[in-house]
Amino acid sequence: MAHAFEGAARPPAVDRAALDTPAIRQARVDLAACFRMAARLGMGEGICNHFSFVVPGHDDLFLVNPYGLAFCEVTASSLLICDFEGHVLLGEGRPEATAFYIHAQLHRLNPRARAAFHTHMPNATALCLLEGDPFVWAGQTALKFYDRLAVDERYNGLALDNTEGERIARAAGDADVVMLKNHGPLVLGPTIAEAWDDLYYLERAAEVQLRAMASGRPLKPVTPTLAQAACQQMKEGNAESARLHLESVKRQLMRTEPDFAA
């Protein structure tokens, strides 16, 4: 299902020291931690799917996983640094094709989307296959996304060109979560921690809703007014809660698979 990205011609010369700052090294470690925990939780899919983050101090570059590695194999040093023209400036290999075409345009057209996580995690992806709204707004965890979610109804097959990447980026608008119908979820955030936190809770919310639906009993949604109020409550302190969540992920990984940070 994955496609190798051919990439642009010879990359321009780069100042390697400028792309190896403490902030960039930390971003590599944080992003690698997200891949590893996503793998542990069954949120990856073979060697497909991709997480990216705008390189600190370089708004025209982004970190992304290389084609061919499963999430459980990603390390901080294996992440690539790419530009929006398709050059790999640092790292071995190339990104998966849809990783480049989707993420380059997301970061280029949505400057607020510093982090972009796309994975076909089973429960949230299942909701993307249903007719109508993905969520019925019956579960508290789902309400975290009430005012922050967009649905892209237009599926065009694999994103193998800039045109489709641009379309997806524009469909995202100001949303933090985009449910791509017939495809899967896309999570955008200002930090790696906030994108991870939303990705995790999106999958949990989807899992709980699907279990409730499987009971065959009617679901009991809350009113729109209450759903909006609850969403606003959860926004307060979200950045700090997300930071602490990611720190806990890294502590767990350091105990069992510390090579993620290498």
Secondary structure by P-SEA (a helix, b strand, c coil): cbbbbbcccccccccccccccaaaaaaaaaaaaaaaaaaaacccccccccccccccccccbbbbbcccccccccccccbbbbccccccccccccccaaaaaaaaaaaaacccccbbbbccccaaaaaaaccccccccccccccccccccccccccccccccaaaaaaaaaaacccccccccccbbbbbcccaaaaaaaaaaaaaaaaaaaaaaaaccbbbbccaaaaaaaaaaaacaaaaaaaaaaaaaaaaaaaccccccc
